[in-house]
Amino acid sequence: MIHFEVETLSQAMQVTMVLRKASIRDIAKELGMNASTVWRVTRYPLKSSAVNLLRIVNWMGIGNDTFWELWQKELQPAPSDKEERSLGKTCSKAL
């Protein structure tokens, strides 16, 4: 069995597509959705409608706990450029 570590929901969706050897068009046809909608949900799940997101998550077959954990990681704000620069300085000083 293959095990993948993913950080976000969008990564989980992309890995599932690869494992199932499914293209965005295949998923869209199977779910009765527009291909551009499927693409948008897989790339930007936070900006997508809940109905479309849940349809794709159900297609993926991931559990509620896994979905919730990945969703929480998606909600965490990315560090700003200023924070990244200060983190970089701190790390370089520590070395």
Distance bins in CASP14 RR format, pairs under 12 A and 6 or more apart:
PFRMAT RR
TARGET T0000
AUTHOR 0000-0000-0000
RMODE 2
METHOD distances of the structure
MODEL  1
1 19 0 0 0 0 0 1 0 0 0 0 0
2 15 0 0 0 0 1 0 0 0 0 0 0
2 16 0 0 0 0 0 1 0 0 0 0 0
2 18 0 0 0 0 0 1 0 0 0 0 0
2 19 1 0 0 1 0 0 0 0 0 0 0
3 15 0 0 0 0 0 1 0 0 0 0 0
3 19 0 0 0 0 0 1 0 0 0 0 0
4 11 0 0 0 0 1 0 0 0 0 0 0
4 12 0 0 0 0 1 0 0 0 0 0 0
4 13 0 0 0 0 0 1 0 0 0 0 0
4 14 0 0 0 0 0 1 0 0 0 0 0
4 15 1 0 1 0 0 0 0 0 0 0 0
4 16 0 0 0 0 1 0 0 0 0 0 0
4 18 0 0 0 0 1 0 0 0 0 0 0
4 19 0 0 0 0 1 0 0 0 0 0 0
4 62 0 0 0 0 0 1 0 0 0 0 0
4 66 0 0 0 0 0 1 0 0 0 0 0
5 11 0 0 0 0 1 0 0 0 0 0 0
5 12 0 0 0 0 0 1 0 0 0 0 0
5 15 0 0 0 0 1 0 0 0 0 0 0
5 70 0 0 0 0 0 1 0 0 0 0 0
5 73 0 0 0 0 0 1 0 0 0 0 0
6 12 1 0 1 0 0 0 0 0 0 0 0
6 13 0 0 0 0 1 0 0 0 0 0 0
6 14 0 0 0 0 1 0 0 0 0 0 0
6 15 1 0 1 0 0 0 0 0 0 0 0
6 16 0 0 0 0 1 0 0 0 0 0 0
6 18 0 0 0 0 0 1 0 0 0 0 0
6 19 0 0 0 0 0 1 0 0 0 0 0
6 60 0 0 0 0 0 1 0 0 0 0 0
6 62 0 0 0 0 0 1 0 0 0 0 0
6 66 0 0 0 0 1 0 0 0 0 0 0
6 67 0 0 0 0 0 1 0 0 0 0 0
6 69 0 0 0 0 0 1 0 0 0 0 0
6 70 1 0 0 1 0 0 0 0 0 0 0
6 73 0 0 0 0 1 0 0 0 0 0 0
6 74 0 0 0 0 0 1 0 0 0 0 0
7 14 0 0 0 0 0 1 0 0 0 0 0
7 15 0 0 0 0 0 1 0 0 0 0 0
7 69 0 0 0 0 0 1 0 0 0 0 0
7 70 0 0 0 0 1 0 0 0 0 0 0
7 72 0 0 0 0 0 1 0 0 0 0 0
7 73 1 0 1 0 0 0 0 0 0 0 0
7 74 0 0 0 0 1 0 0 0 0 0 0
7 76 0 0 0 0 0 1 0 0 0 0 0
7 78 0 0 0 0 0 1 0 0 0 0 0
8 14 0 0 0 0 1 0 0 0 0 0 0
8 15 0 0 0 0 0 1 0 0 0 0 0
8 42 0 0 0 0 0 1 0 0 0 0 0
8 43 0 0 0 0 0 1 0 0 0 0 0
8 44 0 0 0 0 0 1 0 0 0 0 0
8 45 0 0 0 0 1 0 0 0 0 0 0
8 46 0 0 0 0 1 0 0 0 0 0 0
8 66 0 0 0 0 0 1 0 0 0 0 0
8 67 0 0 0 0 0 1 0 0 0 0 0
8 69 0 0 0 0 0 1 0 0 0 0 0
8 70 1 0 0 1 0 0 0 0 0 0 0
8 71 0 0 0 0 1 0 0 0 0 0 0
8 72 0 0 0 0 0 1 0 0 0 0 0
8 73 1 0 1 0 0 0 0 0 0 0 0
8 74 1 0 1 0 0 0 0 0 0 0 0
8 75 0 0 0 0 0 1 0 0 0 0 0
8 76 0 0 0 0 1 0 0 0 0 0 0
8 78 0 0 0 0 0 1 0 0 0 0 0
9 15 0 0 0 0 0 1 0 0 0 0 0
9 16 0 0 0 0 0 1 0 0 0 0 0
9 41 0 0 0 0 1 0 0 0 0 0 0
9 42 0 0 0 0 1 0 0 0 0 0 0
9 43 0 0 0 0 0 1 0 0 0 0 0
9 44 0 0 0 0 0 1 0 0 0 0 0
9 45 1 0 1 0 0 0 0 0 0 0 0
9 46 0 0 0 0 1 0 0 0 0 0 0
9 47 0 0 0 0 0 1 0 0 0 0 0
9 48 0 0 0 0 0 1 0 0 0 0 0
9 53 0 0 0 0 1 0 0 0 0 0 0
9 54 0 0 0 0 0 1 0 0 0 0 0
9 56 0 0 0 0 1 0 0 0 0 0 0
9 57 1 0 0 1 0 0 0 0 0 0 0
9 60 0 0 0 0 1 0 0 0 0 0 0
9 62 0 0 0 0 1 0 0 0 0 0 0
9 66 0 0 0 0 1 0 0 0 0 0 0
9 67 1 0 0 1 0 0 0 0 0 0 0
9 68 0 0 0 0 1 0 0 0 0 0 0
9 69 0 0 0 0 1 0 0 0 0 0 0
9 70 1 0 1 0 0 0 0 0 0 0 0
9 71 1 0 1 0 0 0 0 0 0 0 0
9 72 0 0 0 0 1 0 0 0 0 0 0
9 73 1 0 0 1 0 0 0 0 0 0 0
9 74 1 0 1 0 0 0 0 0 0 0 0
9 75 0 0 0 0 1 0 0 0 0 0 0
9 76 0 0 0 0 0 1 0 0 0 0 0
10 16 0 0 0 0 0 1 0 0 0 0 0
10 17 0 0 0 0 0 1 0 0 0 0 0
10 39 0 0 0 0 0 1 0 0 0 0 0
10 40 0 0 0 0 0 1 0 0 0 0 0
10 41 0 0 0 0 1 0 0 0 0 0 0
10 42 1 0 0 1 0 0 0 0 0 0 0
10 43 1 0 0 1 0 0 0 0 0 0 0
10 44 1 0 0 1 0 0 0 0 0 0 0
10 45 1 0 1 0 0 0 0 0 0 0 0
10 46 0 0 0 0 1 0 0 0 0 0 0
10 47 0 0 0 0 0 1 0 0 0 0 0
10 48 0 0 0 0 0 1 0 0 0 0 0
10 53 0 0 0 0 0 1 0 0 0 0 0
10 56 0 0 0 0 0 1 0 0 0 0 0
10 57 0 0 0 0 0 1 0 0 0 0 0
10 60 0 0 0 0 0 1 0 0 0 0 0
10 70 0 0 0 0 1 0 0 0 0 0 0
10 71 0 0 0 0 0 1 0 0 0 0 0
10 73 0 0 0 0 0 1 0 0 0 0 0
10 74 1 0 0 1 0 0 0 0 0 0 0
11 17 0 0 0 0 0 1 0 0 0 0 0
11 18 0 0 0 0 0 1 0 0 0 0 0
11 42 0 0 0 0 1 0 0 0 0 0 0
11 43 0 0 0 0 0 1 0 0 0 0 0
11 45 0 0 0 0 0 1 0 0 0 0 0
11 60 0 0 0 0 0 1 0 0 0 0 0
11 62 0 0 0 0 0 1 0 0 0 0 0
11 70 0 0 0 0 1 0 0 0 0 0 0
11 73 0 0 0 0 1 0 0 0 0 0 0
11 74 0 0 0 0 1 0 0 0 0 0 0
12 18 0 0 0 0 0 1 0 0 0 0 0
12 19 0 0 0 0 0 1 0 0 0 0 0
12 42 0 0 0 0 1 0 0 0 0 0 0
12 45 0 0 0 0 1 0 0 0 0 0 0
12 53 0 0 0 0 0 1 0 0 0 0 0
12 56 0 0 0 0 0 1 0 0 0 0 0
12 57 0 0 0 0 1 0 0 0 0 0 0
12 59 0 0 0 0 0 1 0 0 0 0 0
12 60 1 0 0 1 0 0 0 0 0 0 0
12 61 0 0 0 0 0 1 0 0 0 0 0
12 62 1 0 0 1 0 0 0 0 0 0 0
12 63 0 0 0 0 0 1 0 0 0 0 0
12 66 1 0 0 1 0 0 0 0 0 0 0
12 67 0 0 0 0 1 0 0 0 0 0 0
12 69 0 0 0 0 1 0 0 0 0 0 0
12 70 1 0 1 0 0 0 0 0 0 0 0
12 71 0 0 0 0 0 1 0 0 0 0 0
12 73 0 0 0 0 0 1 0 0 0 0 0
12 74 0 0 0 0 0 1 0 0 0 0 0
13 19 0 0 0 0 0 1 0 0 0 0 0
13 20 0 0 0 0 0 1 0 0 0 0 0
13 22 0 0 0 0 0 1 0 0 0 0 0
13 24 0 0 0 0 0 1 0 0 0 0 0
13 27 0 0 0 0 1 0 0 0 0 0 0
13 38 0 0 0 0 1 0 0 0 0 0 0
13 39 0 0 0 0 0 1 0 0 0 0 0
13 40 0 0 0 0 0 1 0 0 0 0 0
13 41 1 0 0 1 0 0 0 0 0 0 0
13 42 1 0 1 0 0 0 0 0 0 0 0
13 43 0 0 0 0 1 0 0 0 0 0 0
13 44 0 0 0 0 0 1 0 0 0 0 0
13 45 1 0 0 1 0 0 0 0 0 0 0
13 48 0 0 0 0 0 1 0 0 0 0 0
13 52 0 0 0 0 0 1 0 0 0 0 0
13 53 0 0 0 0 1 0 0 0 0 0 0
13 55 0 0 0 0 0 1 0 0 0 0 0
13 56 1 0 0 1 0 0 0 0 0 0 0
13 57 0 0 0 0 1 0 0 0 0 0 0
13 59 0 0 0 0 1 0 0 0 0 0 0
13 60 1 0 0 1 0 0 0 0 0 0 0
13 61 0 0 0 0 0 1 0 0 0 0 0
13 62 0 0 0 0 1 0 0 0 0 0 0
13 67 0 0 0 0 0 1 0 0 0 0 0
13 70 0 0 0 0 1 0 0 0 0 0 0
13 71 0 0 0 0 0 1 0 0 0 0 0
13 74 0 0 0 0 0 1 0 0 0 0 0
14 20 0 0 0 0 0 1 0 0 0 0 0
14 22 0 0 0 0 0 1 0 0 0 0 0
14 23 0 0 0 0 0 1 0 0 0 0 0
14 24 0 0 0 0 0 1 0 0 0 0 0
14 27 0 0 0 0 0 1 0 0 0 0 0
14 38 0 0 0 0 0 1 0 0 0 0 0
14 39 0 0 0 0 0 1 0 0 0 0 0
14 41 0 0 0 0 0 1 0 0 0 0 0
14 42 1 0 0 1 0 0 0 0 0 0 0
14 43 0 0 0 0 1 0 0 0 0 0 0
14 45 0 0 0 0 0 1 0 0 0 0 0
14 56 0 0 0 0 0 1 0 0 0 0 0
14 60 0 0 0 0 0 1 0 0 0 0 0
15 22 0 0 0 0 0 1 0 0 0 0 0
15 42 0 0 0 0 0 1 0 0 0 0 0
15 60 0 0 0 0 1 0 0 0 0 0 0
15 62 0 0 0 0 0 1 0 0 0 0 0
15 70 0 0 0 0 0 1 0 0 0 0 0
16 22 0 0 0 0 1 0 0 0 0 0 0
16 26 0 0 0 0 0 1 0 0 0 0 0
16 27 0 0 0 0 1 0 0 0 0 0 0
16 42 0 0 0 0 1 0 0 0 0 0 0
16 56 0 0 0 0 1 0 0 0 0 0 0
16 57 0 0 0 0 1 0 0 0 0 0 0
16 58 0 0 0 0 0 1 0 0 0 0 0
16 59 0 0 0 0 1 0 0 0 0 0 0
16 60 1 0 1 0 0 0 0 0 0 0 0
16 61 0 0 0 0 1 0 0 0 0 0 0
16 62 1 0 0 1 0 0 0 0 0 0 0
16 66 0 0 0 0 0 1 0 0 0 0 0
16 67 0 0 0 0 0 1 0 0 0 0 0
16 70 0 0 0 0 0 1 0 0 0 0 0
17 23 1 0 0 1 0 0 0 0 0 0 0
17 24 1 0 0 1 0 0 0 0 0 0 0
17 25 0 0 0 0 0 1 0 0 0 0 0
17 26 0 0 0 0 1 0 0 0 0 0 0
17 27 1 0 0 1 0 0 0 0 0 0 0
17 28 0 0 0 0 0 1 0 0 0 0 0
17 30 0 0 0 0 0 1 0 0 0 0 0
17 38 0 0 0 0 1 0 0 0 0 0 0
17 39 0 0 0 0 0 1 0 0 0 0 0
17 41 0 0 0 0 0 1 0 0 0 0 0
17 42 1 0 0 1 0 0 0 0 0 0 0
17 43 0 0 0 0 0 1 0 0 0 0 0
17 56 0 0 0 0 1 0 0 0 0 0 0
17 59 0 0 0 0 1 0 0 0 0 0 0
17 60 0 0 0 0 1 0 0 0 0 0 0
18 24 0 0 0 0 0 1 0 0 0 0 0
18 42 0 0 0 0 0 1 0 0 0 0 0
18 60 0 0 0 0 0 1 0 0 0 0 0
19 60 0 0 0 0 1 0 0 0 0 0 0
19 61 0 0 0 0 0 1 0 0 0 0 0
19 62 0 0 0 0 0 1 0 0 0 0 0
20 26 0 0 0 0 1 0 0 0 0 0 0
20 27 0 0 0 0 1 0 0 0 0 0 0
20 30 0 0 0 0 0 1 0 0 0 0 0
20 59 0 0 0 0 1 0 0 0 0 0 0
20 60 0 0 0 0 1 0 0 0 0 0 0
20 61 0 0 0 0 0 1 0 0 0 0 0
21 27 0 0 0 0 0 1 0 0 0 0 0
22 28 0 0 0 0 1 0 0 0 0 0 0
22 29 0 0 0 0 1 0 0 0 0 0 0
22 30 1 0 0 1 0 0 0 0 0 0 0
22 31 0 0 0 0 0 1 0 0 0 0 0
22 35 0 0 0 0 0 1 0 0 0 0 0
22 38 0 0 0 0 1 0 0 0 0 0 0
22 42 0 0 0 0 0 1 0 0 0 0 0
22 56 0 0 0 0 0 1 0 0 0 0 0
22 59 0 0 0 0 1 0 0 0 0 0 0
22 60 0 0 0 0 0 1 0 0 0 0 0
23 29 0 0 0 0 1 0 0 0 0 0 0
23 30 0 0 0 0 0 1 0 0 0 0 0
23 35 0 0 0 0 1 0 0 0 0 0 0
23 38 0 0 0 0 1 0 0 0 0 0 0
23 39 0 0 0 0 0 1 0 0 0 0 0
23 42 0 0 0 0 0 1 0 0 0 0 0
24 30 0 0 0 0 0 1 0 0 0 0 0
24 31 0 0 0 0 0 1 0 0 0 0 0
24 33 0 0 0 0 1 0 0 0 0 0 0
24 34 0 0 0 0 0 1 0 0 0 0 0
24 35 1 0 1 0 0 0 0 0 0 0 0
24 36 0 0 0 0 1 0 0 0 0 0 0
24 37 0 0 0 0 1 0 0 0 0 0 0
24 38 1 0 1 0 0 0 0 0 0 0 0
24 39 1 0 1 0 0 0 0 0 0 0 0
24 40 0 0 0 0 1 0 0 0 0 0 0
24 41 0 0 0 0 1 0 0 0 0 0 0
24 42 1 0 0 1 0 0 0 0 0 0 0
24 43 0 0 0 0 1 0 0 0 0 0 0
24 56 0 0 0 0 0 1 0 0 0 0 0
25 31 0 0 0 0 0 1 0 0 0 0 0
25 32 0 0 0 0 0 1 0 0 0 0 0
25 33 0 0 0 0 0 1 0 0 0 0 0
25 34 0 0 0 0 0 1 0 0 0 0 0
25 35 1 0 1 0 0 0 0 0 0 0 0
25 36 0 0 0 0 0 1 0 0 0 0 0
25 37 0 0 0 0 0 1 0 0 0 0 0
25 38 0 0 0 0 1 0 0 0 0 0 0
25 39 0 0 0 0 1 0 0 0 0 0 0
26 32 0 0 0 0 0 1 0 0 0 0 0
26 33 0 0 0 0 0 1 0 0 0 0 0
26 35 0 0 0 0 1 0 0 0 0 0 0
26 38 0 0 0 0 1 0 0 0 0 0 0
26 59 0 0 0 0 0 1 0 0 0 0 0
27 33 1 0 0 1 0 0 0 0 0 0 0
27 34 0 0 0 0 0 1 0 0 0 0 0
27 35 0 0 0 0 1 0 0 0 0 0 0
27 36 0 0 0 0 0 1 0 0 0 0 0
27 37 0 0 0 0 0 1 0 0 0 0 0
27 38 1 0 1 0 0 0 0 0 0 0 0
27 39 0 0 0 0 1 0 0 0 0 0 0
27 41 0 0 0 0 1 0 0 0 0 0 0
27 42 0 0 0 0 1 0 0 0 0 0 0
27 52 0 0 0 0 0 1 0 0 0 0 0
27 55 0 0 0 0 1 0 0 0 0 0 0
27 56 1 0 0 1 0 0 0 0 0 0 0
27 57 0 0 0 0 0 1 0 0 0 0 0
27 58 0 0 0 0 0 1 0 0 0 0 0
27 59 1 0 0 1 0 0 0 0 0 0 0
27 60 0 0 0 0 1 0 0 0 0 0 0
28 34 1 0 0 1 0 0 0 0 0 0 0
28 35 1 0 1 0 0 0 0 0 0 0 0
28 36 0 0 0 0 1 0 0 0 0 0 0
28 37 1 0 0 1 0 0 0 0 0 0 0
28 38 1 0 1 0 0 0 0 0 0 0 0
28 39 0 0 0 0 1 0 0 0 0 0 0
28 40 0 0 0 0 0 1 0 0 0 0 0
28 41 0 0 0 0 0 1 0 0 0 0 0
28 42 0 0 0 0 0 1 0 0 0 0 0
28 52 0 0 0 0 0 1 0 0 0 0 0
28 55 0 0 0 0 0 1 0 0 0 0 0
28 56 0 0 0 0 1 0 0 0 0 0 0
28 59 0 0 0 0 0 1 0 0 0 0 0
29 35 0 0 0 0 1 0 0 0 0 0 0
29 38 0 0 0 0 1 0 0 0 0 0 0
29 59 0 0 0 0 0 1 0 0 0 0 0
30 38 0 0 0 0 1 0 0 0 0 0 0
30 55 0 0 0 0 0 1 0 0 0 0 0
30 56 0 0 0 0 0 1 0 0 0 0 0
30 58 0 0 0 0 0 1 0 0 0 0 0
30 59 1 0 0 1 0 0 0 0 0 0 0
30 60 0 0 0 0 0 1 0 0 0 0 0
31 37 0 0 0 0 1 0 0 0 0 0 0
31 38 1 0 0 1 0 0 0 0 0 0 0
31 41 0 0 0 0 0 1 0 0 0 0 0
31 42 0 0 0 0 0 1 0 0 0 0 0
31 51 0 0 0 0 0 1 0 0 0 0 0
31 52 0 0 0 0 1 0 0 0 0 0 0
31 53 0 0 0 0 0 1 0 0 0 0 0
31 54 0 0 0 0 0 1 0 0 0 0 0
31 55 1 0 1 0 0 0 0 0 0 0 0
31 56 1 0 0 1 0 0 0 0 0 0 0
31 57 0 0 0 0 0 1 0 0 0 0 0
31 58 0 0 0 0 1 0 0 0 0 0 0
31 59 1 0 0 1 0 0 0 0 0 0 0
31 60 0 0 0 0 0 1 0 0 0 0 0
32 38 0 0 0 0 1 0 0 0 0 0 0
32 52 0 0 0 0 0 1 0 0 0 0 0
32 55 0 0 0 0 1 0 0 0 0 0 0
32 56 0 0 0 0 0 1 0 0 0 0 0
32 59 0 0 0 0 0 1 0 0 0 0 0
33 39 0 0 0 0 0 1 0 0 0 0 0
33 40 0 0 0 0 0 1 0 0 0 0 0
33 41 0 0 0 0 1 0 0 0 0 0 0
33 42 0 0 0 0 0 1 0 0 0 0 0
33 48 0 0 0 0 0 1 0 0 0 0 0
33 49 0 0 0 0 0 1 0 0 0 0 0
33 51 0 0 0 0 1 0 0 0 0 0 0
33 52 1 0 0 1 0 0 0 0 0 0 0
33 53 0 0 0 0 0 1 0 0 0 0 0
33 54 0 0 0 0 0 1 0 0 0 0 0
33 55 1 0 0 1 0 0 0 0 0 0 0
33 56 0 0 0 0 1 0 0 0 0 0 0
33 59 0 0 0 0 1 0 0 0 0 0 0
34 40 0 0 0 0 1 0 0 0 0 0 0
34 41 0 0 0 0 0 1 0 0 0 0 0
34 52 0 0 0 0 1 0 0 0 0 0 0
34 55 0 0 0 0 0 1 0 0 0 0 0
35 41 0 0 0 0 0 1 0 0 0 0 0
35 42 0 0 0 0 0 1 0 0 0 0 0
36 42 0 0 0 0 0 1 0 0 0 0 0
36 43 0 0 0 0 0 1 0 0 0 0 0
36 44 0 0 0 0 0 1 0 0 0 0 0
36 48 0 0 0 0 0 1 0 0 0 0 0
36 52 0 0 0 0 0 1 0 0 0 0 0
37 43 0 0 0 0 0 1 0 0 0 0 0
37 44 0 0 0 0 0 1 0 0 0 0 0
37 47 0 0 0 0 0 1 0 0 0 0 0
37 48 0 0 0 0 1 0 0 0 0 0 0
37 49 0 0 0 0 1 0 0 0 0 0 0
37 51 0 0 0 0 0 1 0 0 0 0 0
37 52 1 0 1 0 0 0 0 0 0 0 0
37 53 0 0 0 0 0 1 0 0 0 0 0
37 55 0 0 0 0 1 0 0 0 0 0 0
37 56 0 0 0 0 1 0 0 0 0 0 0
38 44 0 0 0 0 0 1 0 0 0 0 0
38 45 0 0 0 0 0 1 0 0 0 0 0
38 48 0 0 0 0 1 0 0 0 0 0 0
38 52 1 0 0 1 0 0 0 0 0 0 0
38 53 0 0 0 0 0 1 0 0 0 0 0
38 55 0 0 0 0 1 0 0 0 0 0 0
38 56 1 0 0 1 0 0 0 0 0 0 0
38 59 0 0 0 0 1 0 0 0 0 0 0
38 60 0 0 0 0 0 1 0 0 0 0 0
39 45 0 0 0 0 0 1 0 0 0 0 0
39 48 0 0 0 0 0 1 0 0 0 0 0
39 52 0 0 0 0 0 1 0 0 0 0 0
39 56 0 0 0 0 0 1 0 0 0 0 0
40 46 0 0 0 0 0 1 0 0 0 0 0
40 47 1 0 0 1 0 0 0 0 0 0 0
40 48 1 0 0 1 0 0 0 0 0 0 0
40 49 0 0 0 0 1 0 0 0 0 0 0
40 52 0 0 0 0 1 0 0 0 0 0 0
40 53 0 0 0 0 0 1 0 0 0 0 0
40 56 0 0 0 0 0 1 0 0 0 0 0
41 47 0 0 0 0 1 0 0 0 0 0 0
41 48 1 0 1 0 0 0 0 0 0 0 0
41 49 0 0 0 0 1 0 0 0 0 0 0
41 50 0 0 0 0 0 1 0 0 0 0 0
41 51 0 0 0 0 0 1 0 0 0 0 0
41 52 1 0 1 0 0 0 0 0 0 0 0
41 53 1 0 1 0 0 0 0 0 0 0 0
41 54 0 0 0 0 1 0 0 0 0 0 0
41 55 0 0 0 0 1 0 0 0 0 0 0
41 56 1 0 1 0 0 0 0 0 0 0 0
41 57 0 0 0 0 1 0 0 0 0 0 0
41 59 0 0 0 0 0 1 0 0 0 0 0
41 60 0 0 0 0 0 1 0 0 0 0 0
42 48 0 0 0 0 1 0 0 0 0 0 0
42 52 0 0 0 0 0 1 0 0 0 0 0
42 53 0 0 0 0 1 0 0 0 0 0 0
42 55 0 0 0 0 0 1 0 0 0 0 0
42 56 1 0 0 1 0 0 0 0 0 0 0
42 57 0 0 0 0 0 1 0 0 0 0 0
42 59 0 0 0 0 0 1 0 0 0 0 0
42 60 0 0 0 0 0 1 0 0 0 0 0
43 53 0 0 0 0 0 1 0 0 0 0 0
43 56 0 0 0 0 0 1 0 0 0 0 0
43 74 0 0 0 0 0 1 0 0 0 0 0
44 52 0 0 0 0 0 1 0 0 0 0 0
44 53 0 0 0 0 0 1 0 0 0 0 0
44 74 0 0 0 0 1 0 0 0 0 0 0
45 52 0 0 0 0 1 0 0 0 0 0 0
45 53 1 0 1 0 0 0 0 0 0 0 0
45 54 0 0 0 0 0 1 0 0 0 0 0
45 55 0 0 0 0 0 1 0 0 0 0 0
45 56 0 0 0 0 1 0 0 0 0 0 0
45 57 0 0 0 0 1 0 0 0 0 0 0
45 60 0 0 0 0 0 1 0 0 0 0 0
45 67 0 0 0 0 0 1 0 0 0 0 0
45 70 0 0 0 0 1 0 0 0 0 0 0
45 71 1 0 0 1 0 0 0 0 0 0 0
45 73 0 0 0 0 0 1 0 0 0 0 0
45 74 1 0 0 1 0 0 0 0 0 0 0
45 75 0 0 0 0 0 1 0 0 0 0 0
46 53 0 0 0 0 1 0 0 0 0 0 0
46 70 0 0 0 0 0 1 0 0 0 0 0
46 71 0 0 0 0 1 0 0 0 0 0 0
46 72 0 0 0 0 0 1 0 0 0 0 0
46 73 0 0 0 0 0 1 0 0 0 0 0
46 74 1 0 1 0 0 0 0 0 0 0 0
46 75 1 0 0 1 0 0 0 0 0 0 0
46 76 0 0 0 0 0 1 0 0 0 0 0
46 77 0 0 0 0 0 1 0 0 0 0 0
46 78 0 0 0 0 0 1 0 0 0 0 0
47 53 0 0 0 0 1 0 0 0 0 0 0
47 74 0 0 0 0 0 1 0 0 0 0 0
48 54 0 0 0 0 1 0 0 0 0 0 0
48 55 0 0 0 0 0 1 0 0 0 0 0
48 56 0 0 0 0 1 0 0 0 0 0 0
48 57 0 0 0 0 0 1 0 0 0 0 0
48 71 0 0 0 0 0 1 0 0 0 0 0
48 74 0 0 0 0 0 1 0 0 0 0 0
49 55 0 0 0 0 1 0 0 0 0 0 0
49 56 0 0 0 0 0 1 0 0 0 0 0
50 56 0 0 0 0 0 1 0 0 0 0 0
50 57 0 0 0 0 0 1 0 0 0 0 0
50 67 0 0 0 0 0 1 0 0 0 0 0
50 71 0 0 0 0 0 1 0 0 0 0 0
51 57 0 0 0 0 0 1 0 0 0 0 0
51 58 0 0 0 0 0 1 0 0 0 0 0
52 58 0 0 0 0 0 1 0 0 0 0 0
52 59 0 0 0 0 0 1 0 0 0 0 0
53 59 0 0 0 0 0 1 0 0 0 0 0
53 60 0 0 0 0 0 1 0 0 0 0 0
53 62 0 0 0 0 0 1 0 0 0 0 0
53 67 0 0 0 0 1 0 0 0 0 0 0
53 70 0 0 0 0 0 1 0 0 0 0 0
53 71 0 0 0 0 1 0 0 0 0 0 0
53 74 0 0 0 0 0 1 0 0 0 0 0
54 60 0 0 0 0 0 1 0 0 0 0 0
54 61 0 0 0 0 0 1 0 0 0 0 0
54 62 0 0 0 0 0 1 0 0 0 0 0
54 64 0 0 0 0 0 1 0 0 0 0 0
54 67 0 0 0 0 1 0 0 0 0 0 0
54 71 0 0 0 0 0 1 0 0 0 0 0
55 61 0 0 0 0 0 1 0 0 0 0 0
56 62 0 0 0 0 0 1 0 0 0 0 0
56 67 0 0 0 0 0 1 0 0 0 0 0
57 63 0 0 0 0 1 0 0 0 0 0 0
57 64 0 0 0 0 1 0 0 0 0 0 0
57 66 0 0 0 0 1 0 0 0 0 0 0
57 67 1 0 1 0 0 0 0 0 0 0 0
57 68 0 0 0 0 0 1 0 0 0 0 0
57 70 0 0 0 0 1 0 0 0 0 0 0
57 71 0 0 0 0 1 0 0 0 0 0 0
58 64 0 0 0 0 0 1 0 0 0 0 0
58 67 0 0 0 0 1 0 0 0 0 0 0
60 66 0 0 0 0 1 0 0 0 0 0 0
60 67 0 0 0 0 1 0 0 0 0 0 0
60 70 0 0 0 0 0 1 0 0 0 0 0
61 67 0 0 0 0 1 0 0 0 0 0 0
62 68 0 0 0 0 0 1 0 0 0 0 0
62 69 0 0 0 0 1 0 0 0 0 0 0
62 70 1 0 0 1 0 0 0 0 0 0 0
62 71 0 0 0 0 0 1 0 0 0 0 0
63 69 0 0 0 0 1 0 0 0 0 0 0
63 70 0 0 0 0 0 1 0 0 0 0 0
63 71 0 0 0 0 0 1 0 0 0 0 0
64 70 0 0 0 0 0 1 0 0 0 0 0
64 71 0 0 0 0 0 1 0 0 0 0 0
65 71 0 0 0 0 0 1 0 0 0 0 0
65 72 0 0 0 0 0 1 0 0 0 0 0
66 72 0 0 0 0 0 1 0 0 0 0 0
66 73 0 0 0 0 0 1 0 0 0 0 0
67 73 0 0 0 0 0 1 0 0 0 0 0
67 74 0 0 0 0 0 1 0 0 0 0 0
68 74 0 0 0 0 0 1 0 0 0 0 0
68 75 0 0 0 0 0 1 0 0 0 0 0
69 75 0 0 0 0 0 1 0 0 0 0 0
69 76 0 0 0 0 0 1 0 0 0 0 0
70 76 0 0 0 0 0 1 0 0 0 0 0
77 83 0 0 0 0 1 0 0 0 0 0 0
78 84 0 0 0 0 1 0 0 0 0 0 0
79 85 0 0 0 0 1 0 0 0 0 0 0
79 86 0 0 0 0 1 0 0 0 0 0 0
79 87 1 0 0 1 0 0 0 0 0 0 0
79 88 0 0 0 0 0 1 0 0 0 0 0
80 86 0 0 0 0 1 0 0 0 0 0 0
80 87 0 0 0 0 0 1 0 0 0 0 0
81 87 0 0 0 0 0 1 0 0 0 0 0
81 88 0 0 0 0 0 1 0 0 0 0 0
82 88 0 0 0 0 0 1 0 0 0 0 0
82 89 0 0 0 0 0 1 0 0 0 0 0
83 89 0 0 0 0 0 1 0 0 0 0 0
83 90 0 0 0 0 0 1 0 0 0 0 0
84 90 0 0 0 0 0 1 0 0 0 0 0
84 91 0 0 0 0 0 1 0 0 0 0 0
85 91 0 0 0 0 0 1 0 0 0 0 0
85 92 0 0 0 0 0 1 0 0 0 0 0
86 92 0 0 0 0 0 1 0 0 0 0 0
86 93 0 0 0 0 0 1 0 0 0 0 0
87 93 0 0 0 0 0 1 0 0 0 0 0
87 94 0 0 0 0 0 1 0 0 0 0 0
88 94 0 0 0 0 1 0 0 0 0 0 0
88 95 0 0 0 0 0 1 0 0 0 0 0
89 95 0 0 0 0 0 1 0 0 0 0 0
END
